[in-house]
Structure formats: structure tokens, C-alpha cells
């Protein structure tokens, strides 16, 4: 399962975002380090279900009238403060937890209502642009420290006649989420010395930064956009590539109202409908959320998750079935499962995603949408429905 991590300084709204996205209860408070032990939960990426092309909706609990929600892991850890790479605050714990994350959702207080340490100040007093480079800088320094601590071992390995720098660096960086492909791509993209004994401190820092950029891509969540001063989100967009305005509190209010039967709302919808009796306070609060949704196209919480999965990680959703005509599994359930695969994935990749035994026994696959057999090098596309035939 893909893993997304919420990062940011204290009081930016990470725990509220986490609760809204997972509906798991966690402690939320207006003071630094409300979160101490990391929270792990399940959220979802949203896409269109293939059942929209059939005469009935599918049987998955994760499909709501053709809106398909595919599970992803969401991690919420302690807030990061300047100097975290040196262990300040809960920095070491925070950074260690990020090693398993595939992408980072950097939650920024767009309202400017918290200072660099995460302490409350007047709205607009702090410039949120100052927080943008914060996470990446701390992660770069943390990774550079890991590289420096292990460099003598790499240099010792280089004395061997069959030394391979790609292999040596992969062995060192696997623990922070880098693969052999990641290391190879970084070394090819930048002109590094082939002999690790010739590397200087700047070379190691550039390596750490390049590995972080490749293995921990970032989406900026401009949280508290509902109370942010005019132009605050636009200024963030001038300094970052992917910025999603959001109101985590608004999303949480809608999710709880939907659970109570007060509104009809699915995560990621641009609006909601009132379906129950609301008191005046509830009406006023939800109308304030509606105004933000009309301006931004939604609350931004689902948009941030979808941007991380679809844009940053370039994943497609593929649906394995056993019956290629009815699109059902062995129990007759229609489209019960969905898998997020890297763009360019092939039928054998899907087979292994279903189960390693299915992958090892892979024979062939059928494109159920077009009712034709496809080769093992066939590139799958978003929304494909595929029957995998295996000897196991």
C-alpha cells in the first residue's frame, strides 16, 4: 500500500487533516507536539470506477455511485521545528518515521497564525512562505548526516576490485527508502566522482538532496485557507510547484455531518447537500465551508491526497477480475478490488500486486474492457479491468 506522510511544523493542522482524511480519532490541540507517537491510518485516493461503464454499480464498499476510493496509508507524526535534523524537538523520531513514506504532504499554516516554532500568533503575523523550504531543508540535512556517518564504509568498499558505487550507495540508502533505480538515476543526473575517496562534503550534500527530491516528493497543503489573508495562497504558489488550498477543519465538519446523516457529501465533492435538520450554528458553520468550497473547488483534503498519488507518484488504478465478461471475482462480486500501480505497469506487475504466488505463476492476461488477450509487455492504463490467468 502506498504511504503518504503528513509533515510540517506544530499547529499547522496535520492532526486535523489526518482525522478528516481517515476519520480516526487523534488528539488535536493548540500547542506544540500534540502528536508525540506517530499515527498510522488508512485514507483513500479518489478516481472514477469502471462500473460507470456498466448498467449497474459495483459491489465494492469503496465505491460510492461510481466514485472509487482506493486505500493508501496516511502517517501523521510529531511537528517539525528548526534544528530537527540535530534532534531538536522530536526531530529524529519525526525524520526516522518518514523513511517509509512514498510522498510528503507538507501542511503549511496559510493563515500565518503560527510562528516558525508552531506557537500561536495573530493571523497574518507570520509569513507562511518562510515555512516552504523548511521540511526539505531539514530532510536534506538529516540525509546528509546519514551519508556522512556511513561514508567511511563506502570508502573501504571501494578498495575492492569489483567495487560498484551504485551498489554501495544503494546498500547505504535503502534504509531511507531509496532503491537501486533511484540511486542509479541520481548518479546519472549529476556529475559525481566515480571514486568515493574523491568526494567532498558538497558532493555528499548534493547526493542527499537529490535522493530526497527523488524519493520524497512534496505536495504543499495550504491549510487554514478559509481564514488566510487575501493573496496568501497565491504567494505560496509563487514559491512552490504544487500548492493545494485546504480547510482540514471544514472537511472534518463535513465528514462528521455526513456520518450523522445531516448532509450528503463524499470526500472530494465540490459541494454538499443538506439532508437533515440543522441548528442555526450548524447552518452557519457549513455555509462558511460551502463558501470556501465554491472558491477553491472543494475543501482541498481529497485534492491533496489525489495530487500526491496521481501527479507526484504517477499511479494508475487497475482492477483485477476473474470473470472478464461480468467483471466479477470468484464469489460473483463486481470489481471488488483495485490496485494503484506505477504508470507503465504491465499485466505481470498487476499479478504480483494481487499476490506473489499469482505473479510467479503468471501465464497471460485478458483486457476485459476490450475482450482480448494482451501481451506481458502491454502497458496498463487508468481504469483498466484485467483478468490474470496464473498456474498458481
matplotlib code that plots the C-alpha trace (Angstrom):
import matplotlib.pyplot as plt

x = [0.0, 1.3, 2.3, 1.8, 3.2, 1.9, 4.8, 5.0, 5.6, 3.4, -0.1, -0.2, -3.2, -1.7, -3.7, -6.9, -6.1, -5.3, -8.6, -10.6, -8.9, -9.1, -11.9, -9.7, -9.8, -6.4, -5.6, -5.8, -4.6, -3.4, 0.1, 3.3, 3.8, 0.2, 1.2, 4.1, 3.6, 3.0, -0.5, -1.0, -4.3, -6.0, -7.2, -8.1, -7.3, -10.4, -10.9, -13.8, -14.9, -15.2, -18.7, -19.9, -19.5, -21.9, -25.6, -25.1, -22.8, -20.1, -20.2, -17.2, -17.7, -15.2, -17.4, -20.0, -22.1, -19.1, -16.7, -14.0, -11.8, -8.5, -6.8, -3.5, -1.7, -1.6, 1.1, 0.9, 4.0, 5.2, 5.6, 9.0, 10.9, 14.1, 17.1, 15.1, 18.0, 20.1, 17.5, 15.8, 12.2, 11.1, 13.2, 15.0, 11.8, 10.0, 12.6, 13.0, 9.3, 9.4, 11.8, 8.8, 6.8, 6.4, 5.4, 5.1, 2.1, 3.7, 0.9, 1.5, -0.5, -1.5, -3.2, 0.1, -1.3, 1.6, 5.3, 8.3, 8.1, 4.4, 3.3, 0.1, 0.3, -2.2, -3.5, -1.2, 1.7, 3.9, 4.7, 3.9, 6.3, 9.1, 7.8, 8.0, 11.7, 11.6, 10.8, 13.0, 16.0, 15.6, 15.3, 18.3, 20.5, 19.2, 20.1, 23.4, 24.2, 23.4, 25.6, 28.5, 28.2, 28.4, 30.9, 34.0, 32.3, 31.7, 35.4, 36.5, 34.4, 36.0, 39.3, 37.7, 38.5, 34.8, 33.6, 30.4, 29.4, 25.8, 25.6, 27.5, 25.3, 22.1, 23.1, 23.6, 20.4, 18.0, 17.1, 15.8, 13.6, 15.9, 16.0, 18.8, 16.9, 16.7, 20.5, 21.3, 19.1, 20.7, 24.2, 23.5, 21.8, 24.7, 28.4, 29.8, 33.4, 33.4, 35.8, 34.2, 37.6, 37.4, 34.0, 34.0, 31.3, 29.5, 29.2, 27.6, 25.2, 24.2, 23.7, 21.4, 19.3, 18.9, 17.9, 15.4, 13.9, 13.5, 12.3, 10.2, 8.3, 6.3, 2.8, 2.2, -1.2, -2.0, -4.2, -6.5, -7.1, -10.5, -9.1, -5.9, -5.4, -6.2, -3.4, -1.7, -2.3, -1.2, 2.0, 2.7, 2.1, 4.7, 7.3, 6.2, 5.2, 2.2, 0.1, -3.4, -5.5, -7.4, -9.5, -9.0, -11.5, -14.1, -13.5, -13.8, -17.0, -18.5, -17.4, -18.9, -22.1, -22.3, -21.9, -24.7, -27.0, -27.1, -25.5, -24.9, -21.2, -18.5, -14.8, -13.6, -17.0, -17.1, -20.3, -22.7, -26.5, -28.2, -30.3, -31.1, -32.2, -29.5, -29.5, -28.5, -24.9, -24.5, -26.1, -23.8, -20.7, -21.5, -22.3, -18.9, -17.4, -19.5, -18.2, -14.6, -15.6, -17.1, -13.9, -11.4, -13.4, -13.7, -12.1, -8.7, -8.1, -9.0, -7.4, -4.1, -4.2, -5.1, -2.4, 0.2, -0.9, -1.7, 0.7, 3.7, 3.7, 2.2, -0.1, -2.9, -5.8, -6.3, -9.0, -8.3, -11.2, -11.7, -14.7, -13.8, -17.4, -19.1, -16.1, -16.5, -14.4, -14.9, -17.8, -19.6, -18.8, -18.3, -15.0, -14.2, -10.5, -8.4, -4.7, -2.5, 0.3, 3.1, 2.4, 3.8, 2.9, 2.2, -0.1, 2.7, 3.1, -0.6, -0.3, 2.4, 0.3, -2.6, -0.3, 3.3, 2.2, -0.1, 2.8, 5.2, 2.7, 1.6, 0.5, -1.4, -3.9, -7.2, -8.2, -11.8, -12.9, -11.9, -12.3, -8.9, -5.7, -2.8, 0.9, 3.0, 4.7, 1.3, 1.2, -1.8, -3.9, -6.0, -9.3, -8.3, -10.1, -7.9, -8.3, -5.0, -4.5, -1.9, -0.8, -1.0]
y = [0.0, 3.5, 5.5, 9.3, 11.3, 14.5, 16.8, 20.4, 22.5, 22.1, 23.6, 23.7, 21.4, 18.0, 16.1, 17.7, 16.8, 13.2, 12.9, 14.3, 12.0, 8.8, 9.5, 8.1, 9.9, 11.5, 14.2, 17.7, 20.7, 24.3, 23.6, 22.2, 18.4, 17.5, 14.4, 12.5, 8.9, 8.6, 7.9, 5.5, 5.1, 4.4, 7.1, 6.9, 8.3, 9.1, 8.0, 7.1, 3.5, 1.4, 0.4, 3.7, 2.0, -0.8, -0.9, -1.2, -0.1, -2.4, -4.3, -2.6, -0.8, 1.7, 2.7, 5.4, 5.8, 5.4, 7.4, 4.9, 5.3, 3.3, 2.8, 4.5, 4.7, 8.1, 8.8, 11.7, 12.3, 15.0, 18.5, 19.6, 22.5, 24.2, 22.0, 18.8, 17.1, 17.6, 16.0, 19.3, 18.8, 15.4, 15.7, 12.4, 10.5, 12.5, 12.0, 8.3, 7.8, 9.5, 6.8, 4.6, 7.3, 7.4, 11.1, 14.0, 16.3, 19.4, 21.0, 24.8, 27.2, 29.5, 31.9, 32.9, 32.3, 30.3, 31.3, 29.2, 27.2, 26.5, 28.8, 30.7, 34.4, 36.8, 35.7, 37.2, 37.9, 35.1, 34.8, 31.2, 31.4, 31.2, 27.7, 26.3, 25.2, 24.1, 20.4, 19.8, 21.6, 19.5, 16.3, 17.2, 17.8, 14.7, 12.6, 14.3, 13.3, 9.7, 9.8, 11.3, 8.8, 5.9, 7.3, 5.6, 2.3, 3.2, 4.2, 0.9, -1.0, 1.0, -0.8, -4.0, -4.7, -5.4, -2.3, -0.8, 2.7, 2.2, -0.9, 0.6, 3.7, 1.6, -0.5, 2.6, 4.4, 1.5, 2.3, 5.7, 4.5, 4.6, 1.8, 0.8, 2.6, 5.8, 5.8, 5.0, 7.8, 10.3, 9.3, 9.6, 13.0, 14.6, 14.5, 12.8, 11.3, 7.6, 7.1, 7.8, 8.8, 11.8, 13.0, 16.1, 17.4, 19.3, 16.2, 14.3, 17.1, 17.2, 13.4, 13.7, 16.4, 14.6, 11.4, 13.2, 15.0, 11.8, 9.5, 12.0, 14.3, 17.0, 18.5, 21.7, 21.8, 25.4, 24.6, 27.1, 28.8, 29.7, 32.2, 33.1, 36.7, 37.6, 36.6, 34.2, 31.1, 32.9, 33.9, 30.3, 29.3, 31.7, 29.8, 26.2, 24.0, 22.2, 24.0, 22.9, 25.3, 23.4, 23.6, 20.5, 21.7, 22.2, 18.7, 17.2, 19.1, 17.8, 14.2, 14.2, 15.8, 13.2, 10.4, 11.9, 12.0, 15.8, 16.2, 14.2, 14.5, 12.3, 13.2, 15.3, 16.6, 20.3, 20.9, 19.1, 18.9, 19.3, 16.2, 16.6, 19.1, 21.6, 24.1, 27.7, 27.2, 24.2, 26.0, 29.0, 26.8, 24.7, 27.7, 29.1, 25.8, 26.0, 29.4, 28.1, 25.1, 27.4, 29.4, 26.5, 23.7, 21.7, 21.5, 20.5, 17.5, 14.9, 17.0, 16.9, 13.1, 12.7, 15.1, 13.1, 9.8, 10.8, 13.7, 13.1, 9.3, 8.9, 6.0, 4.4, 2.4, -1.1, -3.7, -7.4, -9.8, -13.5, -13.2, -10.9, -10.8, -9.9, -8.1, -10.2, -12.3, -15.9, -15.0, -13.0, -9.6, -7.0, -5.1, -5.8, -4.9, -2.0, -1.6, 1.5, 0.7, 2.9, 4.3, 1.9, -1.2, -4.4, -7.4, -9.3, -6.3, -6.5, -10.2, -9.6, -6.8, -9.3, -11.9, -13.0, -16.6, -15.3, -13.3, -16.3, -18.4, -15.8, -17.2, -14.5, -11.7, -10.5, -6.9, -7.2, -3.9, -4.9, -8.7, -9.5, -11.2, -8.8, -9.5, -9.4, -6.2, -4.4, -1.1, -0.8, 2.4, 4.1, 2.2, -1.0, -4.1, -7.2, -10.9, -12.5, -16.2, -18.0, -21.5, -20.9]
z = [0.0, -0.8, 2.2, 2.4, 5.4, 6.8, 7.7, 8.9, 12.0, 15.1, 14.9, 11.1, 11.2, 10.4, 13.0, 11.9, 8.3, 9.4, 11.3, 8.4, 5.9, 8.0, 10.4, 13.1, 16.4, 17.5, 19.9, 18.5, 20.5, 20.1, 21.5, 20.2, 19.9, 20.4, 18.4, 20.0, 18.9, 15.2, 14.0, 11.1, 9.4, 6.1, 3.8, 0.1, -3.4, -5.4, -9.0, -11.4, -11.1, -14.3, -13.2, -14.6, -18.0, -17.0, -16.4, -12.6, -9.9, -8.5, -5.2, -3.5, -0.2, -1.6, -4.5, -4.0, -7.1, -9.3, -7.1, -6.3, -3.2, -3.3, 0.1, 0.9, 4.2, 5.9, 8.5, 11.0, 13.1, 15.5, 14.3, 13.0, 14.3, 13.1, 14.0, 13.9, 11.9, 15.1, 17.3, 18.4, 19.4, 18.3, 15.1, 15.0, 15.6, 13.0, 10.3, 11.0, 10.5, 7.1, 5.7, 4.7, 3.1, -0.7, -0.7, 1.7, 2.3, 3.7, 5.8, 6.0, 8.1, 5.2, 7.7, 9.2, 12.6, 14.0, 14.1, 13.0, 16.2, 15.8, 18.6, 18.1, 16.9, 15.3, 11.9, 9.3, 11.6, 10.3, 6.6, 5.5, 2.6, 5.2, 6.0, 2.5, 2.4, 6.0, 5.5, 2.6, 4.3, 7.4, 5.5, 3.3, 6.4, 8.0, 5.0, 4.6, 8.1, 7.4, 4.3, 6.2, 9.0, 6.6, 4.1, 5.6, 5.0, 1.3, 1.0, 2.5, 0.0, -2.9, -2.3, -3.6, -7.3, -8.0, -6.3, -7.8, -6.5, -7.4, -5.4, -2.4, -2.3, -2.7, 0.3, 2.3, 1.3, 1.2, 4.8, 3.9, 1.1, -1.9, -4.5, -6.8, -9.6, -7.5, -6.8, -10.4, -11.7, -9.2, -10.1, -13.9, -13.5, -11.6, -12.3, -9.3, -8.9, -9.5, -6.6, -3.3, -1.9, -4.2, -2.9, -0.7, 1.7, -1.0, -3.2, -0.3, 0.4, -3.3, -3.2, -0.1, -1.6, -5.0, -3.2, -1.1, -4.1, -6.0, -3.1, -1.1, -3.4, -1.8, -2.1, -0.2, 1.6, 2.2, 5.3, 7.0, 3.6, 4.9, 7.3, 5.4, 4.4, 0.8, -1.6, 0.9, -1.2, -4.4, -2.7, -1.7, -5.3, -6.5, -4.5, -4.8, -7.7, -6.2, -3.7, -2.7, -0.7, 2.1, 5.1, 7.1, 9.7, 7.0, 5.7, 9.1, 9.8, 6.5, 7.2, 10.6, 9.3, 6.6, 9.2, 11.3, 8.2, 8.1, 4.7, 1.5, 0.9, -0.5, 0.0, -2.9, -3.9, -4.8, -2.8, -0.5, 0.0, 3.4, 4.1, 7.8, 10.4, 11.2, 14.1, 13.4, 14.5, 12.2, 9.3, 9.7, 10.0, 7.0, 4.9, 5.7, 4.5, 1.3, 0.5, 0.7, -1.5, -4.1, -4.2, -4.2, -5.8, -2.5, 0.9, -0.6, 1.6, -1.0, -3.7, -1.8, -1.5, -5.2, -6.2, -4.3, -5.7, -9.3, -10.0, -7.7, -7.7, -11.2, -10.2, -12.2, -10.8, -12.3, -11.4, -11.4, -12.0, -12.6, -15.0, -17.9, -19.1, -15.8, -14.3, -11.1, -8.7, -7.8, -5.4, -8.1, -6.7, -9.3, -9.3, -5.6, -5.7, -7.1, -7.2, -7.5, -9.9, -11.4, -14.8, -17.4, -15.3, -17.2, -16.5, -14.7, -12.3, -11.6, -11.0, -8.4, -6.8, -6.3, -4.8, -5.2, -6.0, -8.8, -10.2, -10.1, -11.9, -14.4, -17.8, -19.6, -19.2, -20.8, -21.2, -20.0, -21.4, -25.0, -24.5, -25.9, -24.7, -24.1, -24.0, -20.9, -22.0, -22.6, -20.7, -18.5, -18.3, -15.7, -15.1, -16.9, -15.9, -16.3, -15.9, -14.9, -15.6, -13.4, -12.8, -9.1]

ax = plt.figure().add_subplot(projection="3d")
ax.plot(x, y, z, "-o")
ax.set_aspect("equal")
plt.show()
